[in-house]
Amino acid sequence: MKISVSSYSFMQYIRAGKMTQLDTIAKAKEMGFDAIEFIDIDGKEDYALQVENAQKLRKEAERVGIPIIAYAISGHLYRDDPAEAEAEVERLCRQVDIAKLLGADLMRHDVCTSLGKSGCARSFDLMLPTIAENTRKVTAYAQTVGVRTCTENHGRIAQDSDRVERLFNAVAHDNYGLLVDMGNFAVVDEDSALAVSRVAPYAVHAHAKDFQLCDEQDTSRGFMTRGGRRIEGCVIGEGFVAVRRCLAVLQQAGYDGYLSIEYEGKEDCIDGITRGLGNLRRFLKELEIGKA
C-alpha cells in the first residue's frame, strides 16, 4: 500500500495560521508521503472561489510532484422535500467537478449525520432507500467525468460496519464504494479489526486513524462515543485501535489502494503525523515479512 496524508491532519497548523491548504502539499512531499488528499477546499460558500483554489492546489501539486488522490466533502442525502433533495444532489455533483479540477480520481461524501423526529428521518433504515437513490445519482454523474465516489464510516448515523455495508448494497453501482476508516468504528464502539473485515471487500480507499481512552469524567478532553466512552485522537499506532490487524485484514481482502493518514491528536501535528507515518511503515514492513 502507498501512504498518503489528508490535509485535515494539518488542521492544527492551518487554524493557527502557521500553514495554508496550499502549504500542505509541499510539506507532505517533504515528509515522504506518496500522495495527498483534501477536505473542504477553501471557499465552499463561493463556488467560483472554490474552482480558483482547486486549480491553484492542482498546479502546486504538479509543481511539487505529488498526486492529489481524493477529495472529501460533507453531505446529507436524505431530505423530506424532493426539491431540497435534488438541490443537495446537484451540490454534490458540482463538488465532483471540483474533484476533477484537483486531478483526484476519488470523492468521498457523507450521506447522513443526524436523525429527525418524524417520518422516515427517524431511523437510518427508513432513510436508506432515499439516501441510496440520491447517492446513485451522484455516482452516476461522477462516472461520466471519470471520478469514483465513496462514503466513509463517519457521522455516527452511517458509521457502523453493518450500516455502511447495507448502504453499499443499496446503492448497487459499480462506480461507488466505501472509504474504510479503521479508527472511526471506535466512535460507535465497534471492534475496529472486525468491522474492517466486514467492509474491506468494498474498500476503494482507506484511512488510518487512532484513538486513546480518556477519563470519562474529564470533559476537557476528547469526546463521548455513542456507547459512552470518552476518547481522543492520538498518534497512529499509539492508541487502542488495532491498526496492524486492520492493515492485515485489508491486505487479506486484496486491498492495494492508498492508505491515508488522518491525524486528530492534540500533540504538535507535524510530530504526530511523522510518528504515525513511521509506525505505519513499520507495520506494513512486518506484514510483508510475514507473508514471505
Summary of the structure (lengths in Angstrom):
residues: 292
radius of gyration: 18.4
end to end distance: 16.3
largest distance: 56.2
contacts: 1017
relative contact order: 0.13
helix: 49%
strand: 19%
